[in-house]
């Protein structure tokens, strides 16, 4: 899935769905970080962590944009 499609999919979700997805990603990130500390193969785990962090940042940006729009309307 390309970045643009991913962002469009996220924008189509409600705030509650985005928050729930963000919480799931944070749990996954915690699991990945603990497995990175214990496993020998770090490249795959680190890549998944980077992807999860970026996805969390995208969700937080969308939520912030929506919050700003509500404030100025």
PyMOL Python script that loads the backbone (N, CA, C, O; Angstrom):
from pymol import cmd

cmd.read_pdbstr("""\
ATOM      1  N   UNK A   1       0.850  -1.169   0.000  1.00  0.00           N
ATOM      2  CA  UNK A   1       0.000   0.000   0.000  1.00  0.00           C
ATOM      3  C   UNK A   1       0.899   1.238   0.000  1.00  0.00           C
ATOM      4  O   UNK A   1       1.842   1.346   0.785  1.00  0.00           O
ATOM      5  N   UNK A   2       0.586   2.148  -0.885  1.00  0.00           N
ATOM      6  CA  UNK A   2       1.380   3.368  -0.990  1.00  0.00           C
ATOM      7  C   UNK A   2       0.998   4.340   0.110  1.00  0.00           C
ATOM      8  O   UNK A   2      -0.065   4.231   0.722  1.00  0.00           O
ATOM      9  N   UNK A   3       1.892   5.298   0.348  1.00  0.00           N
ATOM     10  CA  UNK A   3       1.689   6.272   1.418  1.00  0.00           C
ATOM     11  C   UNK A   3       0.397   7.056   1.244  1.00  0.00           C
ATOM     12  O   UNK A   3      -0.360   7.247   2.196  1.00  0.00           O
ATOM     13  N   UNK A   4       0.154   7.504   0.025  1.00  0.00           N
ATOM     14  CA  UNK A   4      -1.031   8.326  -0.226  1.00  0.00           C
ATOM     15  C   UNK A   4      -2.310   7.538   0.057  1.00  0.00           C
ATOM     16  O   UNK A   4      -3.252   8.064   0.650  1.00  0.00           O
ATOM     17  N   UNK A   5      -2.335   6.276  -0.370  1.00  0.00           N
ATOM     18  CA  UNK A   5      -3.504   5.442  -0.113  1.00  0.00           C
ATOM     19  C   UNK A   5      -3.678   5.193   1.381  1.00  0.00           C
ATOM     20  O   UNK A   5      -4.798   5.173   1.893  1.00  0.00           O
ATOM     21  N   UNK A   6      -2.560   5.004   2.069  1.00  0.00           N
ATOM     22  CA  UNK A   6      -2.595   4.764   3.504  1.00  0.00           C
ATOM     23  C   UNK A   6      -3.159   5.980   4.233  1.00  0.00           C
ATOM     24  O   UNK A   6      -3.977   5.839   5.142  1.00  0.00           O
ATOM     25  N   UNK A   7      -2.725   7.163   3.835  1.00  0.00           N
ATOM     26  CA  UNK A   7      -3.199   8.391   4.476  1.00  0.00           C
ATOM     27  C   UNK A   7      -4.684   8.605   4.184  1.00  0.00           C
ATOM     28  O   UNK A   7      -5.435   9.010   5.070  1.00  0.00           O
ATOM     29  N   UNK A   8      -5.106   8.339   2.964  1.00  0.00           N
ATOM     30  CA  UNK A   8      -6.516   8.477   2.618  1.00  0.00           C
ATOM     31  C   UNK A   8      -7.373   7.517   3.428  1.00  0.00           C
ATOM     32  O   UNK A   8      -8.469   7.868   3.863  1.00  0.00           O
ATOM     33  N   UNK A   9      -6.869   6.304   3.628  1.00  0.00           N
ATOM     34  CA  UNK A   9      -7.601   5.327   4.435  1.00  0.00           C
ATOM     35  C   UNK A   9      -7.711   5.799   5.885  1.00  0.00           C
ATOM     36  O   UNK A   9      -8.761   5.659   6.512  1.00  0.00           O
ATOM     37  N   UNK A  10      -6.626   6.356   6.407  1.00  0.00           N
ATOM     38  CA  UNK A  10      -6.658   6.865   7.775  1.00  0.00           C
ATOM     39  C   UNK A  10      -7.613   8.045   7.899  1.00  0.00           C
ATOM     40  O   UNK A  10      -8.344   8.148   8.884  1.00  0.00           O
ATOM     41  N   UNK A  11      -7.615   8.925   6.921  1.00  0.00           N
ATOM     42  CA  UNK A  11      -8.492  10.100   6.968  1.00  0.00           C
ATOM     43  C   UNK A  11      -9.971   9.719   6.901  1.00  0.00           C
ATOM     44  O   UNK A  11     -10.827  10.467   7.372  1.00  0.00           O
ATOM     45  N   UNK A  12     -10.268   8.569   6.321  1.00  0.00           N
ATOM     46  CA  UNK A  12     -11.661   8.146   6.214  1.00  0.00           C
ATOM     47  C   UNK A  12     -12.193   7.569   7.528  1.00  0.00           C
ATOM     48  O   UNK A  12     -13.400   7.375   7.671  1.00  0.00           O
ATOM     49  N   UNK A  13     -11.304   7.294   8.487  1.00  0.00           N
ATOM     50  CA  UNK A  13     -11.724   6.729   9.760  1.00  0.00           C
ATOM     51  C   UNK A  13     -12.159   7.832  10.716  1.00  0.00           C
ATOM     52  O   UNK A  13     -11.772   8.991  10.571  1.00  0.00           O
ATOM     53  N   UNK A  14     -12.971   7.445  11.694  1.00  0.00           N
ATOM     54  CA  UNK A  14     -13.416   8.402  12.709  1.00  0.00           C
ATOM     55  C   UNK A  14     -12.309   8.592  13.749  1.00  0.00           C
ATOM     56  O   UNK A  14     -11.336   7.839  13.784  1.00  0.00           O
ATOM     57  N   UNK A  15     -12.475   9.602  14.586  1.00  0.00           N
ATOM     58  CA  UNK A  15     -11.481   9.876  15.623  1.00  0.00           C
ATOM     59  C   UNK A  15     -11.332   8.702  16.589  1.00  0.00           C
ATOM     60  O   UNK A  15     -10.221   8.374  17.005  1.00  0.00           O
ATOM     61  N   UNK A  16     -12.444   8.076  16.941  1.00  0.00           N
ATOM     62  CA  UNK A  16     -12.391   6.930  17.853  1.00  0.00           C
ATOM     63  C   UNK A  16     -11.625   5.769  17.230  1.00  0.00           C
ATOM     64  O   UNK A  16     -10.821   5.115  17.894  1.00  0.00           O
ATOM     65  N   UNK A  17     -11.881   5.522  15.958  1.00  0.00           N
ATOM     66  CA  UNK A  17     -11.166   4.446  15.268  1.00  0.00           C
ATOM     67  C   UNK A  17      -9.672   4.741  15.183  1.00  0.00           C
ATOM     68  O   UNK A  17      -8.843   3.846  15.347  1.00  0.00           O
ATOM     69  N   UNK A  18      -9.337   6.000  14.927  1.00  0.00           N
ATOM     70  CA  UNK A  18      -7.927   6.384  14.859  1.00  0.00           C
ATOM     71  C   UNK A  18      -7.238   6.215  16.212  1.00  0.00           C
ATOM     72  O   UNK A  18      -6.112   5.723  16.277  1.00  0.00           O
ATOM     73  N   UNK A  19      -7.904   6.615  17.278  1.00  0.00           N
ATOM     74  CA  UNK A  19      -7.321   6.462  18.613  1.00  0.00           C
ATOM     75  C   UNK A  19      -7.134   4.986  18.961  1.00  0.00           C
ATOM     76  O   UNK A  19      -6.125   4.603  19.553  1.00  0.00           O
ATOM     77  N   UNK A  20      -8.096   4.179  18.597  1.00  0.00           N
ATOM     78  CA  UNK A  20      -7.991   2.749  18.853  1.00  0.00           C
ATOM     79  C   UNK A  20      -6.831   2.146  18.058  1.00  0.00           C
ATOM     80  O   UNK A  20      -6.070   1.333  18.584  1.00  0.00           O
ATOM     81  N   UNK A  21      -6.701   2.543  16.800  1.00  0.00           N
ATOM     82  CA  UNK A  21      -5.612   2.052  15.954  1.00  0.00           C
ATOM     83  C   UNK A  21      -4.255   2.501  16.504  1.00  0.00           C
ATOM     84  O   UNK A  21      -3.289   1.738  16.485  1.00  0.00           O
ATOM     85  N   UNK A  22      -4.190   3.736  16.992  1.00  0.00           N
ATOM     86  CA  UNK A  22      -2.960   4.265  17.574  1.00  0.00           C
ATOM     87  C   UNK A  22      -2.568   3.459  18.813  1.00  0.00           C
ATOM     88  O   UNK A  22      -1.393   3.148  19.008  1.00  0.00           O
ATOM     89  N   UNK A  23      -3.545   3.124  19.644  1.00  0.00           N
ATOM     90  CA  UNK A  23      -3.265   2.332  20.841  1.00  0.00           C
ATOM     91  C   UNK A  23      -2.750   0.938  20.477  1.00  0.00           C
ATOM     92  O   UNK A  23      -1.842   0.417  21.124  1.00  0.00           O
ATOM     93  N   UNK A  24      -3.332   0.343  19.442  1.00  0.00           N
ATOM     94  CA  UNK A  24      -2.866  -0.966  18.980  1.00  0.00           C
ATOM     95  C   UNK A  24      -1.425  -0.883  18.489  1.00  0.00           C
ATOM     96  O   UNK A  24      -0.609  -1.756  18.782  1.00  0.00           O
ATOM     97  N   UNK A  25      -1.123   0.168  17.743  1.00  0.00           N
ATOM     98  CA  UNK A  25       0.239   0.339  17.238  1.00  0.00           C
ATOM     99  C   UNK A  25       1.239   0.551  18.376  1.00  0.00           C
ATOM    100  O   UNK A  25       2.368   0.065  18.310  1.00  0.00           O
ATOM    101  N   UNK A  26       0.830   1.266  19.405  1.00  0.00           N
ATOM    102  CA  UNK A  26       1.713   1.488  20.545  1.00  0.00           C
ATOM    103  C   UNK A  26       1.999   0.181  21.273  1.00  0.00           C
ATOM    104  O   UNK A  26       3.123  -0.059  21.714  1.00  0.00           O
ATOM    105  N   UNK A  27       0.965  -0.671  21.399  1.00  0.00           N
ATOM    106  CA  UNK A  27       1.190  -1.983  22.010  1.00  0.00           C
ATOM    107  C   UNK A  27       2.137  -2.818  21.159  1.00  0.00           C
ATOM    108  O   UNK A  27       3.031  -3.480  21.686  1.00  0.00           O
ATOM    109  N   UNK A  28       1.940  -2.788  19.835  1.00  0.00           N
ATOM    110  CA  UNK A  28       2.821  -3.513  18.926  1.00  0.00           C
ATOM    111  C   UNK A  28       4.253  -2.988  19.027  1.00  0.00           C
ATOM    112  O   UNK A  28       5.209  -3.763  19.011  1.00  0.00           O
ATOM    113  N   UNK A  29       4.389  -1.682  19.129  1.00  0.00           N
ATOM    114  CA  UNK A  29       5.708  -1.068  19.239  1.00  0.00           C
ATOM    115  C   UNK A  29       6.413  -1.517  20.516  1.00  0.00           C
ATOM    116  O   UNK A  29       7.617  -1.776  20.505  1.00  0.00           O
ATOM    117  N   UNK A  30       5.675  -1.609  21.603  1.00  0.00           N
ATOM    118  CA  UNK A  30       6.251  -2.082  22.857  1.00  0.00           C
ATOM    119  C   UNK A  30       6.724  -3.530  22.709  1.00  0.00           C
ATOM    120  O   UNK A  30       7.820  -3.877  23.147  1.00  0.00           O
ATOM    121  N   UNK A  31       5.904  -4.360  22.098  1.00  0.00           N
ATOM    122  CA  UNK A  31       6.268  -5.763  21.879  1.00  0.00           C
ATOM    123  C   UNK A  31       7.502  -5.863  20.999  1.00  0.00           C
ATOM    124  O   UNK A  31       8.410  -6.648  21.272  1.00  0.00           O
ATOM    125  N   UNK A  32       7.527  -5.056  19.933  1.00  0.00           N
ATOM    126  CA  UNK A  32       8.679  -5.073  19.032  1.00  0.00           C
ATOM    127  C   UNK A  32       9.950  -4.605  19.732  1.00  0.00           C
ATOM    128  O   UNK A  32      11.022  -5.169  19.514  1.00  0.00           O
ATOM    129  N   UNK A  33       9.838  -3.585  20.566  1.00  0.00           N
ATOM    130  CA  UNK A  33      11.034  -3.082  21.234  1.00  0.00           C
ATOM    131  C   UNK A  33      11.582  -4.111  22.226  1.00  0.00           C
ATOM    132  O   UNK A  33      12.797  -4.246  22.371  1.00  0.00           O
ATOM    133  N   UNK A  34      10.704  -4.824  22.897  1.00  0.00           N
ATOM    134  CA  UNK A  34      11.188  -5.848  23.816  1.00  0.00           C
ATOM    135  C   UNK A  34      11.785  -7.027  23.063  1.00  0.00           C
ATOM    136  O   UNK A  34      12.747  -7.636  23.531  1.00  0.00           O
ATOM    137  N   UNK A  35      11.224  -7.357  21.896  1.00  0.00           N
ATOM    138  CA  UNK A  35      11.804  -8.452  21.114  1.00  0.00           C
ATOM    139  C   UNK A  35      13.114  -8.027  20.459  1.00  0.00           C
ATOM    140  O   UNK A  35      13.990  -8.863  20.237  1.00  0.00           O
ATOM    141  N   UNK A  36      13.260  -6.756  20.149  1.00  0.00           N
ATOM    142  CA  UNK A  36      14.517  -6.266  19.575  1.00  0.00           C
ATOM    143  C   UNK A  36      15.635  -6.358  20.598  1.00  0.00           C
ATOM    144  O   UNK A  36      16.787  -6.609  20.247  1.00  0.00           O
ATOM    145  N   UNK A  37      15.298  -6.157  21.851  1.00  0.00           N
ATOM    146  CA  UNK A  37      16.308  -6.214  22.903  1.00  0.00           C
ATOM    147  C   UNK A  37      16.764  -7.645  23.161  1.00  0.00           C
ATOM    148  O   UNK A  37      17.889  -7.862  23.610  1.00  0.00           O
ATOM    149  N   UNK A  38      15.903  -8.624  22.884  1.00  0.00           N
ATOM    150  CA  UNK A  38      16.245 -10.006  23.206  1.00  0.00           C
ATOM    151  C   UNK A  38      16.635 -10.847  21.998  1.00  0.00           C
ATOM    152  O   UNK A  38      17.320 -11.859  22.147  1.00  0.00           O
ATOM    153  N   UNK A  39      16.210 -10.446  20.809  1.00  0.00           N
ATOM    154  CA  UNK A  39      16.466 -11.291  19.642  1.00  0.00           C
ATOM    155  C   UNK A  39      17.795 -10.950  18.987  1.00  0.00           C
ATOM    156  O   UNK A  39      18.348  -9.869  19.185  1.00  0.00           O
ATOM    157  N   UNK A  40      18.283 -11.882  18.218  1.00  0.00           N
ATOM    158  CA  UNK A  40      19.535 -11.663  17.503  1.00  0.00           C
ATOM    159  C   UNK A  40      19.330 -10.929  16.196  1.00  0.00           C
ATOM    160  O   UNK A  40      20.204 -10.183  15.754  1.00  0.00           O
ATOM    161  N   UNK A  41      18.179 -11.135  15.574  1.00  0.00           N
ATOM    162  CA  UNK A  41      17.894 -10.483  14.289  1.00  0.00           C
ATOM    163  C   UNK A  41      17.195  -9.158  14.553  1.00  0.00           C
ATOM    164  O   UNK A  41      16.009  -9.127  14.881  1.00  0.00           O
ATOM    165  N   UNK A  42      17.928  -8.072  14.409  1.00  0.00           N
ATOM    166  CA  UNK A  42      17.368  -6.765  14.740  1.00  0.00           C
ATOM    167  C   UNK A  42      16.888  -5.990  13.522  1.00  0.00           C
ATOM    168  O   UNK A  42      16.023  -5.123  13.647  1.00  0.00           O
ATOM    169  N   UNK A  43      17.435  -6.289  12.342  1.00  0.00           N
ATOM    170  CA  UNK A  43      17.083  -5.467  11.177  1.00  0.00           C
ATOM    171  C   UNK A  43      15.595  -5.503  10.877  1.00  0.00           C
ATOM    172  O   UNK A  43      14.984  -4.455  10.666  1.00  0.00           O
ATOM    173  N   UNK A  44      15.003  -6.686  10.854  1.00  0.00           N
ATOM    174  CA  UNK A  44      13.578  -6.803  10.564  1.00  0.00           C
ATOM    175  C   UNK A  44      12.722  -6.156  11.627  1.00  0.00           C
ATOM    176  O   UNK A  44      11.719  -5.510  11.326  1.00  0.00           O
ATOM    177  N   UNK A  45      13.120  -6.331  12.864  1.00  0.00           N
ATOM    178  CA  UNK A  45      12.369  -5.767  13.985  1.00  0.00           C
ATOM    179  C   UNK A  45      12.475  -4.247  13.979  1.00  0.00           C
ATOM    180  O   UNK A  45      11.485  -3.551  14.208  1.00  0.00           O
ATOM    181  N   UNK A  46      13.668  -3.735  13.718  1.00  0.00           N
ATOM    182  CA  UNK A  46      13.851  -2.283  13.695  1.00  0.00           C
ATOM    183  C   UNK A  46      13.065  -1.637  12.559  1.00  0.00           C
ATOM    184  O   UNK A  46      12.551  -0.528  12.707  1.00  0.00           O
ATOM    185  N   UNK A  47      12.973  -2.321  11.440  1.00  0.00           N
ATOM    186  CA  UNK A  47      12.194  -1.794  10.315  1.00  0.00           C
ATOM    187  C   UNK A  47      10.714  -1.724  10.687  1.00  0.00           C
ATOM    188  O   UNK A  47      10.039  -0.737  10.394  1.00  0.00           O
ATOM    189  N   UNK A  48      10.215  -2.777  11.332  1.00  0.00           N
ATOM    190  CA  UNK A  48       8.813  -2.778  11.759  1.00  0.00           C
ATOM    191  C   UNK A  48       8.557  -1.693  12.795  1.00  0.00           C
ATOM    192  O   UNK A  48       7.492  -1.075  12.805  1.00  0.00           O
ATOM    193  N   UNK A  49       9.536  -1.462  13.669  1.00  0.00           N
ATOM    194  CA  UNK A  49       9.391  -0.390  14.666  1.00  0.00           C
ATOM    195  C   UNK A  49       9.319   0.973  13.994  1.00  0.00           C
ATOM    196  O   UNK A  49       8.504   1.815  14.371  1.00  0.00           O
ATOM    197  N   UNK A  50      10.164   1.188  13.009  1.00  0.00           N
ATOM    198  CA  UNK A  50      10.176   2.464  12.288  1.00  0.00           C
ATOM    199  C   UNK A  50       8.839   2.693  11.587  1.00  0.00           C
ATOM    200  O   UNK A  50       8.309   3.804  11.603  1.00  0.00           O
ATOM    201  N   UNK A  51       8.298   1.651  10.977  1.00  0.00           N
ATOM    202  CA  UNK A  51       7.008   1.759  10.292  1.00  0.00           C
ATOM    203  C   UNK A  51       5.902   2.084  11.287  1.00  0.00           C
ATOM    204  O   UNK A  51       5.045   2.926  11.016  1.00  0.00           O
ATOM    205  N   UNK A  52       5.920   1.417  12.440  1.00  0.00           N
ATOM    206  CA  UNK A  52       4.894   1.667  13.458  1.00  0.00           C
ATOM    207  C   UNK A  52       4.974   3.098  13.985  1.00  0.00           C
ATOM    208  O   UNK A  52       3.947   3.750  14.175  1.00  0.00           O
ATOM    209  N   UNK A  53       6.197   3.589  14.222  1.00  0.00           N
ATOM    210  CA  UNK A  53       6.365   4.967  14.707  1.00  0.00           C
ATOM    211  C   UNK A  53       5.829   5.979  13.700  1.00  0.00           C
ATOM    212  O   UNK A  53       5.179   6.956  14.073  1.00  0.00           O
ATOM    213  N   UNK A  54       6.105   5.738  12.436  1.00  0.00           N
ATOM    214  CA  UNK A  54       5.620   6.663  11.405  1.00  0.00           C
ATOM    215  C   UNK A  54       4.097   6.624  11.305  1.00  0.00           C
ATOM    216  O   UNK A  54       3.452   7.656  11.118  1.00  0.00           O
ATOM    217  N   UNK A  55       3.536   5.438  11.429  1.00  0.00           N
ATOM    218  CA  UNK A  55       2.078   5.304  11.375  1.00  0.00           C
ATOM    219  C   UNK A  55       1.436   6.037  12.560  1.00  0.00           C
ATOM    220  O   UNK A  55       0.416   6.707  12.398  1.00  0.00           O
ATOM    221  N   UNK A  56       2.026   5.911  13.734  1.00  0.00           N
ATOM    222  CA  UNK A  56       1.523   6.622  14.908  1.00  0.00           C
ATOM    223  C   UNK A  56       1.598   8.130  14.677  1.00  0.00           C
ATOM    224  O   UNK A  56       0.667   8.861  15.017  1.00  0.00           O
ATOM    225  N   UNK A  57       2.698   8.591  14.103  1.00  0.00           N
ATOM    226  CA  UNK A  57       2.853  10.022  13.825  1.00  0.00           C
ATOM    227  C   UNK A  57       1.813  10.503  12.818  1.00  0.00           C
ATOM    228  O   UNK A  57       1.269  11.597  12.970  1.00  0.00           O
ATOM    229  N   UNK A  58       1.533   9.711  11.805  1.00  0.00           N
ATOM    230  CA  UNK A  58       0.502  10.080  10.822  1.00  0.00           C
ATOM    231  C   UNK A  58      -0.858  10.212  11.488  1.00  0.00           C
ATOM    232  O   UNK A  58      -1.594  11.164  11.228  1.00  0.00           O
ATOM    233  N   UNK A  59      -1.190   9.255  12.347  1.00  0.00           N
ATOM    234  CA  UNK A  59      -2.481   9.286  13.039  1.00  0.00           C
ATOM    235  C   UNK A  59      -2.564  10.516  13.937  1.00  0.00           C
ATOM    236  O   UNK A  59      -3.582  11.208  13.953  1.00  0.00           O
ATOM    237  N   UNK A  60      -1.514  10.785  14.671  1.00  0.00           N
ATOM    238  CA  UNK A  60      -1.521  11.947  15.556  1.00  0.00           C
ATOM    239  C   UNK A  60      -1.635  13.244  14.766  1.00  0.00           C
ATOM    240  O   UNK A  60      -2.286  14.186  15.218  1.00  0.00           O
ATOM    241  N   UNK A  61      -1.016  13.307  13.600  1.00  0.00           N
ATOM    242  CA  UNK A  61      -1.120  14.500  12.750  1.00  0.00           C
ATOM    243  C   UNK A  61      -2.546  14.695  12.277  1.00  0.00           C
ATOM    244  O   UNK A  61      -3.061  15.813  12.304  1.00  0.00           O
ATOM    245  N   UNK A  62      -3.188  13.629  11.845  1.00  0.00           N
ATOM    246  CA  UNK A  62      -4.577  13.718  11.368  1.00  0.00           C
ATOM    247  C   UNK A  62      -5.489  14.157  12.512  1.00  0.00           C
ATOM    248  O   UNK A  62      -6.356  15.009  12.318  1.00  0.00           O
ATOM    249  N   UNK A  63      -5.302  13.586  13.691  1.00  0.00           N
ATOM    250  CA  UNK A  63      -6.122  13.982  14.840  1.00  0.00           C
ATOM    251  C   UNK A  63      -5.909  15.452  15.195  1.00  0.00           C
ATOM    252  O   UNK A  63      -6.861  16.157  15.527  1.00  0.00           O
ATOM    253  N   UNK A  64      -4.677  15.905  15.126  1.00  0.00           N
ATOM    254  CA  UNK A  64      -4.369  17.312  15.430  1.00  0.00           C
ATOM    255  C   UNK A  64      -4.988  18.244  14.386  1.00  0.00           C
ATOM    256  O   UNK A  64      -5.519  19.299  14.733  1.00  0.00           O
ATOM    257  N   UNK A  65      -4.922  17.858  13.114  1.00  0.00           N
ATOM    258  CA  UNK A  65      -5.529  18.677  12.058  1.00  0.00           C
ATOM    259  C   UNK A  65      -7.031  18.817  12.284  1.00  0.00           C
ATOM    260  O   UNK A  65      -7.592  19.902  12.128  1.00  0.00           O
ATOM    261  N   UNK A  66      -7.673  17.715  12.651  1.00  0.00           N
ATOM    262  CA  UNK A  66      -9.116  17.747  12.891  1.00  0.00           C
ATOM    263  C   UNK A  66      -9.438  18.628  14.093  1.00  0.00           C
ATOM    264  O   UNK A  66     -10.424  19.364  14.085  1.00  0.00           O
ATOM    265  N   UNK A  67      -8.603  18.548  15.125  1.00  0.00           N
ATOM    266  CA  UNK A  67      -8.800  19.360  16.314  1.00  0.00           C
ATOM    267  C   UNK A  67      -8.665  20.845  15.979  1.00  0.00           C
ATOM    268  O   UNK A  67      -9.449  21.670  16.449  1.00  0.00           O
ATOM    269  N   UNK A  68      -7.671  21.175  15.170  1.00  0.00           N
ATOM    270  CA  UNK A  68      -7.466  22.566  14.773  1.00  0.00           C
ATOM    271  C   UNK A  68      -8.643  23.064  13.928  1.00  0.00           C
ATOM    272  O   UNK A  68      -9.083  24.202  14.094  1.00  0.00           O
ATOM    273  N   UNK A  69      -9.148  22.236  13.038  1.00  0.00           N
ATOM    274  CA  UNK A  69     -10.301  22.651  12.218  1.00  0.00           C
ATOM    275  C   UNK A  69     -11.515  22.932  13.088  1.00  0.00           C
ATOM    276  O   UNK A  69     -12.250  23.886  12.832  1.00  0.00           O
ATOM    277  N   UNK A  70     -11.734  22.117  14.114  1.00  0.00           N
ATOM    278  CA  UNK A  70     -12.875  22.332  15.006  1.00  0.00           C
ATOM    279  C   UNK A  70     -12.708  23.621  15.786  1.00  0.00           C
ATOM    280  O   UNK A  70     -13.689  24.324  16.031  1.00  0.00           O
ATOM    281  N   UNK A  71     -11.493  23.946  16.178  1.00  0.00           N
ATOM    282  CA  UNK A  71     -11.268  25.160  16.952  1.00  0.00           C
ATOM    283  C   UNK A  71     -11.538  26.424  16.137  1.00  0.00           C
ATOM    284  O   UNK A  71     -12.030  27.416  16.676  1.00  0.00           O
ATOM    285  N   UNK A  72     -11.227  26.392  14.873  1.00  0.00           N
ATOM    286  CA  UNK A  72     -11.355  27.596  14.045  1.00  0.00           C
ATOM    287  C   UNK A  72     -12.677  27.687  13.306  1.00  0.00           C
ATOM    288  O   UNK A  72     -12.865  28.589  12.489  1.00  0.00           O
ATOM    289  N   UNK A  73     -13.578  26.787  13.571  1.00  0.00           N
ATOM    290  CA  UNK A  73     -14.887  26.870  12.910  1.00  0.00           C
ATOM    291  C   UNK A  73     -15.959  27.321  13.838  1.00  0.00           C
ATOM    292  O   UNK A  73     -17.115  27.441  13.434  1.00  0.00           O
TER     293      UNK A  73
END
""", "prot")
cmd.dss("prot")
cmd.show_as("cartoon", "prot")
cmd.util.cbc("prot")
cmd.orient("prot")
